[in-house]
C-alpha cells in the first residue's frame, strides 16, 4: 500500500510540476532570490546546486517512506503477536481458574482467603505465589500466566510507540513533500528566468554534454561486455554465447540508438562541479573492474575494510546497467530504465541487475553497505554516500555509483550523469548478497 501511494505521489509531482518537460515562465517569479548569472559557467554551477538540492530533499522523503514502511510492517507484526498472546493468555487463565477451583473444593482454606482478598485476576496470580500448598504443576501454570501477561504488556507498549512513530513520520512526509515541490519549482524557475541568449547557450551545453557522455557510455559498455566475456570464458568455453554477453551487446546498441533522441530533451547539469567530467574511457573502466578482486584481497590483508562480498562479475553488471542510463531524466521516486530515476532508484535498479535487491533509500543502503576505510579502497561498483544541507538523515542524503578513476555515476536531480567525485562524500562501500540476507 505504501509503495503504491509513493508511486502515485511521484506521478502527481511529475504532472503538477512538469518534470522532464520545458520549464514554464510561471516559475520565474518564485526564484527572484537567485541572481541572474553573469556567465554560462555560473548558470551551469547554480543549476547543478539546485539539482542536487532536489535530489537531497527527495532522498529525505525516500527515507521517510522507507521508515514508514518498516513501521507499518512492525505494527502489523506486533498486532498479530498481541492477538496470539491474548489467545494464549486466555487459555492459561482458564487452566489456572480450573486448578484454583479444584484446590478450593479439596479444602485448601488458604486459597479461599486469597480469592476473597484479591480484587483482580492479576492480584490473584501474584498472591498465589505465596501459597505453600501449591503443587509444582500449579506453580508452572501461575508462572505461565505471569510470563504471558508481561509479554502482552510489553507488546502493547511497543505498539503504542510504533503508532506514535507513524504519526511523527506522517507529519515529516507532508512537510518533505512540500519541500520537494518547492525545490523542484526553484530549479525549474531558475532556468525559466534566464535571459534568452543565456538560455539558448545553456540548452546547447546540456545537449552536447549528454551526447558526449552517451557516446562514451557506449564505449564503456563495450568494455563491460568484453570483461564479462573474459570472466565467463575462464570458467566455461561457451562464454561467447552467454545471456550476459548478449545482454551487454544489446544494451550498448540500445544506448547508441537512443542517444540522439534523449539529447533533444536532456536537461543535464553537474551536481557538484561547474564542468562535468566525461565518462571514463573503456580501458579505465575495464581496468577498474578487473582489479576489484586484487584490491579487495589487498585491503583485507592490510586490515582495512573490505568490499569482497561483491564479485568482479557483479561489479561489471552494475556498471553496465548504470552506464546504459546516461541522460535519463531525474524524477523523484522513479526507478524506470530508459524513462526516469532518482538517485537511490538508479542504484537499487543497477544492483538488481547483478541479482542484489536493496531498498529504494540512500539511508537504508548506507546502513547496509560494507564500508571502505578511505577513498583509496574504493572499487568500481561501490556505492558512494553524501550528507547534504537538507533533511534530517544522518547516514546519507544522496548516493552514487563509483565508476573508477575518481568518477561517479548518479541521478543528480536533473539527469543520470557521470561526474567527478568530490570530498563531500561521507561513506562508501558495496552491498553483496551476504549483506542483504
N, C-alpha and C positions, 0 to 999 in steps of 0.2 A: 504494500500500500504506500509506504514511504517512497519507494523507488518510482512508482507511477506518479505520485504527487510531485516529485522532484523533476521528472521529465516534463510534466505539464507546466511547472514554474519556469523551466528553461525555455520551453516553447513560447510561453507567454511573454517573457522578457525579449526573446528574439523578435517576435511580432511587434510588440509595443515599441521597441527601440530601433527596429530596422537593422538588426545585426547582420553584418555581411553585405549590406547594401550601401548606396551612396548616402552620406550624411545629409540631413535636411537643414535648411538655414535656421530653423527654429531653435536649434541647439546653440547657435552662436551667442545669443543673449545670455545664456546660462554660464558662459565661461569668460566673462569680462575681466575676471581676476587674473587671467593668464594673458600676459602682454604679447603683442604682435612680434613675431621673431624677426630679427634683422637679417639672418642668413638661413639658407636651406639646412645647413648642419644644425643650427639652433632649433629649427622647427622639427627636424628629424629626432633630435635628442629629447625635446619636450614631449613629443608624441610617444616616444619609447617609454618615458617615465609614466605617462598617463596609462599606457597599455599595461605596464607591469602592475600599476595600482589596481587596474581592473582584475588582473589575474590573482592578485593577493586577496582582494575582497572576495572574489569568487571562491578561493580556496578556504577562506574562513567560513564561508557558507557551506562549502562541501564538508568541512569538519563538523559543523553543527548538524547537518543532515546525517552524517555517519554516526555521531554520538546519539542522536535521536533514535536512529535505527537500533543501536545497541541497547538503549534504554527501553525501547518498546519490546525488544526480544527478552530483556531481563524481566520486565513487568509481566509478560506472558508466562515466562518460566516460573516466577515467584507465585503468580496466581494459581498455576497448576499445582505447585508444591503445597500451597496453603490448602487447596481443596483436598489433596491427598492426605495431608497431616490432619485435617479436621475429620476426615473419614476414619483414619487410624485411631485418632483420639476418642471418637465416639464409640468405637468397638472396645477400646481399652477401658473406658469409663463403665461401659455396660458389664464387662467382665469383673471389674473392681466392685461395682454395686452388687453383683450376684454373690461375690465372695464375702462382702460385708454382711449381707443379709443372712448368708449361711452361717457365718460365725455368730451372729446375734441369736439366731434360732438355737445354736448349740450352747447358749448360756454364757457367752463372753460378756460379762457385765461391764467391763471397762470400755468395750465398744459402744455400749448404749450411752455411756457418759460422753464419749467422743461425738457420737452422732447428735446428741442433744445440745452439745456445747459448741458446735460449729455452725456458722451462718452461710457458708458457701461450699461448693464442691471442692474448690481449691484449698479451702481451710481444712476440709475433711482429709484430703490427700496428705497435707502437711502433718496433721495431727496423728495420722495412722503410723507415721514413722516411729512414734514414741510408745507404741503398744508392744509390750513384751510378749504377748501371746500370739503375735503374728507369725505365721509359718514362713519358710523361705519362699514358697510359692506366692504367698500374699505380698511379701516384700518385693518380689520381682514384678508383680502387677502394678504395685504402687510406684515403683521406680520407672516403669514404662510410661505410666500416665504423666508423671512429673517431667520426664525427658521430652515426651511429645508436646506437653504444654509449653515448655521453654522453647522448643524448636518452633512451634507455631507462633509464639510471641515474637521471636527473632525474625521470622519470615515476614510477619506483618510490619515490623519496624523497617525492614529493608524495603518493603513495598512502598511504604509511606515516603521514604527517602527517594526512591526511584520516581514516584509520581511528582514529588517536588522538583527533582531534576528535570523532568519532562516539561513542566511548566516554565522553568527558567530557560531551557533550551528553545522552547517555542517562542518566548519573548526575544531571545537573541536572533532567532531566524527571521522574525519580522523586521527587526532593525537592520540586519545584514542584507535583506532583500532590498530595502530602501537605499542602503549604502551602495550596493552593487548597481542599482539603477542610476543613481547619481553619478557614479564613476564612469559608467558607460556613456551617459549623456555628456559628461565633461570631455571625454575622449573624442566623441563624435563632434561635439560643439567646437572643439579646438580646430579641427580640420575645416569645418564649415566656416569658421571665422577668418581663415587665411585669405590674403588678397588673391585675386585671380592669377597673377603671374606666379606667386609663391605656390598656390595650389597646383598649378599645371606642372611646375618643376617637381613638386612633392610626388604627384601621381606618377610622373615619368620615372622618378627614382624608385618608387615602390615596385613598379613593373620590372625594371631592369634588375633590381636586386633579386626578386623571386625567380625570374627566368635564369639568372646565373646560378642561384642555389639549386634549382631543379635540375639544371644540366649537370652540375657536379654531383647531385644525388644519384643520377643515373650511373655515373662513373663509380660512385661508392657502392651502389647496389651490385654492379658487375663484379666488384672486388669481393663482396659478400658471397656472391654465387660461386666464385672460384674457391673461396675459402671453405665454404660448405662442401663443395665437391671434393676438395682435397682431404677434408676431415673424414668424410664418409668413405673415401677411397682407401683410407688407412685400415678400415675395418671391413670393407666389402669391395669387391671388384665391380659391382654393379652400381656404383655411385653416380655414374653419368646419367642414369635414368631414374634417380630417386625423386619422389614428390617434392623434396625440399629444393632441389636444383631447378625443377620445372617451375615451382612457385616463385623462386627468386628471379628467374628469367622473365616470367610473366609480369611480375611486379615492376621490374626495370622498364619493360616495354610500355607498361601502363603509365608510368611516371613520364616517360618521354613523350607519349602521345598526348597526355593531358597538360603538359607544361604551358603550351600556348594559350589554351582555354582558361586555365586557372590564373594566368598572369593578367588577363583582362580585368578580373575582379579582385586582384590582390590589393591588400592594404597593409603590407608588412612593414613593421618598424622594429628596430632593435630594442630589447627590453633594458639593456644596460649600457650600450655604447652608442655614440653618435654615428659611427660607421660600422655595420655588421661585418664580421669576417666571413669569407667564403667557406663553403663546406670543405673539409679536409680532402686531400687527394686520395685516389684509390689505394695507392701504396701506403699512405699514412694509416688509413682505416684498416687495411688488411694486416699491417704490422701491429697495430694496437691490439686487435683481437687475437692475433696469433700468439702474442706474447703474454696473454692473460694467464695461462696456466703457470708459466715460469715466474711471472711477477707474484702470483698468489703463493706459490711454494716458497719464494724467497722471503716474503713478508712473514709467513708462518715460522720459518726458521730463525728469523730475526726477533721473534716475539711480538711483532706488530699485529694489528687487527687484520684478519684475512677475509676475503670475499670468495673463497674457494667453493662455496655452496652453489655458485653459478658457473656452469661449464662454459668452455670456449664456444661450443656449438650453440648454446642458449644465448650467449652474448652476441654472436653473429646474427641470430634470428631477430633479436631485439633491435639491433641497429638497422637491419634490413627493413624492418617494419617502420621504424621511426623515419628513416630517410625517405620512404615511399610516400610520406605525408607532408613533405616540404611544400609550403604555400597554401595548405588547407587553412581555412579561417578559424579564428577563435570564437567559440560560443560557450558561455557558462553552462556547465552540466553535461556537455556533449562528449560522446565517445563514439563517433561515427566515421570510419575510414572513408576518405575521399570527400567528406562533407564538412565536418566540424569537430573540433576538440577543445577542451580546456586542458590545463597543464597536467593534472593528475589523470584526466581521461586519456591523454596520449600515453602516459607512462603505463597505466594499467592495461591499455589495449596492446601496447608493444610487448609487455611482459606476457600477456596472454598468448601472443603468437609463439612464444617459447614454451607454452604449456604451464605457465605460472600465473595463478589467479591472485590478484592483490586488490585491496579496496580502492574505490574511486575517491581518495582523500590523501593529500600530501602528508597530513599529520599522521594518519594511520600508517602510511607507507614508511615514514621516518621512524616510527616506533618499531616497525618490523625489520628494518634493514640491518644487516650486519655491517656496522660502521668501520670505515678505514681510519687510520690514525693521522694521516696527512694527505695532502694533495698528491704527493709523490706515489702514494699507494693506489691511486685511482686507476681503474681499468675500464676500457670501453664497455659500455652496457650498464655501468653503475648508475645509481640514482644520486643526484646532487640536490640538496635541500637548502632553502633560503628562509630567513625570517625577515619580513618586511616591516613597514611602519604602521600597518593597519592590521586589525584583527587581534584576537587575544591568544592565538595559538603560540605555544612555546616550543613546538617541535619543527615547525616549518610552515610557511605560507606560500611557497612556490617550489616546484620540483621540475628537474630537467634530467635528460639522459646524457651521460658523459660519452662523447664521441671520440675521445683521444686527442692528443696534441693540444690540450688546453681549451677544447671547444665543447659546447653542449648543444643538444637538440631539444627544443621546448616550444610549447604553445605559450607565447609571451604576452597574451592579452590582445593580440591582433591577428597573428598568423603563426603557423608552425615554421620555425626558422632555426638556422644554425648561427650561433654567436659565440664570442669569447666568454670563457668562464672567469668572472672576476673574483675578488677576495671576499665578497659578501656572503659566500656560502657558509653554512653553519655545521652541516654534517653531510656525509655521503656514504654510500655502500650499496650492496645488492641484496636482493631477496631471492633465495633459492627455494626449492621445494621443501627442504628440511625446515627452513624458517617459517614457511606458511603453515605447514602441517603441525 
